[in-house]
Amino acid sequence: MSKMTETRFAYGEALLELGAQRPTVVALDADLYKSTRTVLFRDAYPNRFVDVGISESDMVSTAAGMAATGLIPYCNSFAIFITGVCYMPIRTQIAYPSLPVKLIGSSAGLTQGPDGASHQSLEDISLMRGLPNMVVVSPADDVETRQATFAIADWPGPVYMRLGRYPVPRLFDGGYHFTIGKATTMREGGDVAIFATGHTVCKVLDAADLLARDHIEAQVINVSTIKPLDHEAVQAAAARAQLLVSVEEHSIIGGLGSAIAETVSGIAHAPRLLRLGVHDQFGESGLADELLEKHRLTGKLIAEDIRQALP
């Protein structure tokens, strides 16, 4: 297995590199620069870095003003804070005028771990996906995170990118190319099509290996852009598979599973969709792997649930 890396670390390094290439890129943080890894940008470009302290809404408003002057602000905090605390200023000052602010939500999902429900973002995708003009990105590994960090700089409107502190293996090689709005098939299979995003992609690949031992061939699709969703990829998978599955480290309400369901609802004679994730509840304090086990988001448990759901 390749070296395990947290996507937040890959982002910090990519942002530093991007800053060297693009003098219009600025970074803002809300007293979490070591956790979000913008500390690298801060140290290299102190005149292009703003730490607003524990004042996330002010940070978002400041970023909106910067974007209106032609800068490209990367606005950083924990995922639950930047989407929840800042929802109204994001909606009114960034999404409504479609300003090119890049909102980076770090330490996302259950795997934020011991800090518990107050810090675990299980609704952030839902909140951002519902906003007009907002793009939602959730990369699966360090390679995709780096490429996404660069790609969103060129997107003309606002972007929310979700990152984590859970170590994941490298899944892509040097030939991979991230494109906003495009899903990537990681493994082919005609029995079941599994859509995954972020940290869960590596878990789903483990599940596919286990299913193959039972002669169940799973197509694994990495949905790194949840909005705009790659509808063609969903439609193609629905035409082949006996079962569709979505897997996310997020509530099954409003996230990837809901996005897939919205597309599937328009397909005549579509197969059943099984949504795996957190079922309408808050998180709790615990080690990341313990929480994934509890919510059945390990490779073994994902494979078990798929076996039971297959017709």
N, C-alpha and C positions, 0 to 999 in steps of 0.2 A: 504494500500500500504506500502511496505517496505521502509526503510530509503533511501533517495536519496543520491547517492554518485557519485563523479566524478572519472572516470577511472584513471586519472593521480594521484589521491591520493592513490588509491589502488595499483598502480604501485610503488609509492615511498615507501610504507610500505613493499611491497613484495621484492623490491630490497634490502632493509635493512635486511630483514630476510635471503634472499639468500646470501648476503655478509657474514653473520655470519656462514653460512654452507659451503661456497665455497671460500677459500682464494685466488683462482685464478681469482675471479670476481673483475673487476675494473670499475669505472664509470668516464665518461668524460662529461663535460658540457661547453656550450659557453655563460656564463654569465646569464643563465636563471635558475639556480638551484632551486630557490624558486618556480618558475612557473612549472618546470618539476618535482619537488618534489625530486630531487636527493640531496637536502639539508640534508635530513635525513642520507643518505649514507655518505655525506661529513663530517657531524659532528661525525659520529661513526667511520669512517675509513679514516681520513684525508690523510694517506700515500698511500691510494689506490684510491684517487680522484684527477682529474686534471681539473681545470677550465682554459680553454685556452683564455678566454675573447671573444670578438666579432670577432672570427676568425674560423668560422665553418669548412672551408675546411682544415685548419691545424688540427682541432680536429679529423676529419675523417682520415687524414693521420697518425696522432699519434696513433689512435686506430688500424689502420692496422698494424703498427709496433709492437704494444703490442700483437696483436693476433698472429703475426708471431713468437713470443717468447713463446707462450703457454698460455698466459692470455686470459680471456674471457671479452672483453670490452663491456660495455653498453654505447653507445654514444648518447647523449641527446640534443635536441633542439626543437624549434617549428617545426611542420611537414613541413611547406612550406620552412623553411630554410635548414633543414637537407636533404631534397630530392632535392630541387631546386638549392640552392647555392652550394651544395656539389655533384651534380650529377656526374661530371667527375671524381673526386677522388674516389667516391663510385664505379663507373663503372670500373675504371682501377686498383685501389689498393685493392678493397675489393671483388667485384663480380667476376672479371676475375680470380684472384687466389683462389676464394671461401674461403676466410678467415672467421672465426667465429665471426665477429663483429655483435653486436646486435644494430641496429639503431632504436632509439625510438623517434617517431614524436609526440610531445605533442601539445595540443590546435589545433587539426585538424578540418577541415571542416568549414561550415558556422557558427557553434555555437561558434567559437572563438569570434565572435560578434563585438563589437564596434571598434576594430582596423581596420576593413574593409578589402578591397580586397588585400592589400599588405601582410596581415598576415593570410588570410583564404586560407587553402590548399584544392583546389578542383581538383588538378592534381596529388597529391602525390602517390596515389595507381597506377595510370597509369604509372608514371615514374618508380616506383620500380617493378611493375609487368612485365615490358618489359625487365628487366635485367636477363640474364641467371644466374642461381644458387641462385637467391634471393627468399626467402620465404616472403610472405606478410600476416600479421596477424592483425585482427581488432576485439578485444574483445567487448562483449556486456554489461558487467556489472563488478562489483568489484570482484566477485568470479572468473569469467573467466579471468579477467586481472591478478589476482594473480597467477592462475595456468599457464597462458601463460608465465608470467615472468620467472617462474621456468622451464617450458618446453623448451623454446628457448635456455636456457643455455646449454642444452644437444644436440642441433641441430648442426651438424658438419660444417655447412656453414653459410653464412650471413642471417640475418633476419631483415625485417622492420616491426615494430609494431606501429600501429596507435592508439593514445589515445586522449581523449578530456577533456575539462573543463566544459562540460554540465552535470548537475546532472541527473543520470538515476536510476531507481529502481533496486533492486536486483532481478534477474530473475532465478538464479540457487540456489539449496540447496546444502547441504554437500555431496550429492551422485553424484554430477556432476563430470565428468572427461573430461578435455580438451585434445584433441589430434590433433597435427598438421596434416592438410590435411583432417579432418573429419568435415562435417556439422552436425548440430543437429536439429532434428525436435522438435519444441516447442509446436506445436499444430497440430492435424490431421484434414484433410478435403479433400474432393474429387472434389470440384468445381474449385478452384483456388489454385495454389501453389505460395507462396510469399517468395522470397529469400531476406533476409535483412542482414545487417552487421553493427557492431558498435552501435552508438546511435540510429539508426533507428529501431532496433529490438523491443524496447519497443513501439515505435509508430505503428509498424506493428501489434503487438499483440492487441493494442487498435483498430486498423482498423478491425482486424478479429472479435473482439467482436461486432462491429457495423454491419459488414456484416452478422453475424449470426442472427441478429434481422430480416433480410430480407431473412432468410433461405438460405444464401449463405455460404457454409462451406469452410473455407480457411485453407490450410496447411501452417504453418509458419516455415520456415527453416532458422536457424541462420548460416550464412556462416562466421565463425570467421577466417577461413583461405581462403583467396581469391586466393592465389597461394602457394602450389598446390591446385587447385580446386577439390572438391569432385565430380568428374564426375558421379559416380554411383548415388549419391543423385539427381543430376539434371536429369539424365536419368529416374530414378524411378518416379520422380514427373511429368515429361513430359508424361509418359505412363498413368497417371491417370487423370490429370487436363484438364479442358477446356481452361484454360488461365494460362500462366506463367507470373510472375511479379518480377522485381528486384527493390529494394529500397535502396538508398544510399545517404549519405550526402557528395556527391562528384559529379563531372561531370559524366554524363551518357556515356561520351566518354572515353574509356580506363579503366574504373573501374569494379565494380562488374557486372553491366549490360552487359558490353562487354565480360567479362569472361563467363557469362552464355550463351550469344549469340553464342560464339565460339563453345561451346559444343552442343547447340541446333541445330546449322547449320548442324551437322552430323547425326541428328536423322530424319529418314524418317517420314513424316506426323506428325511432332511435332506441338503442339498448338502454337498460337501466343505468342510472348514475349513482354510485356509492360515494358519499362524501366522508372522508376521514380527516379528523382534526379535533379541535376542542369543542365540546357539545354544550353550548349555551351556559357557560359558567366562567367564573374568574379563575385565575391561576392561584398558586399558593407557594409558600417557601419550600425549597427542596433543591437537591442537586439536579443539574440539567438532565442527566440520564435517568434519574428516578422519575422525573416529571414526564419525560418521553415515554417511559414504560407505563406509567399510570394512564396516560392518554392514548396508549396503543399506537405510538408513532415510532416504534422500532421496526427494523426489517422483519423480524420474526412475527411480530403481532400484525403488521400490515399484511403479510402473506397469509396469515390465518384468517383475517377478516375477508380477504379477497376469495380464498378458497370457499368459505361459507356462503358468499354472495353469488358465486358463479352459478348459472342455470344448469 
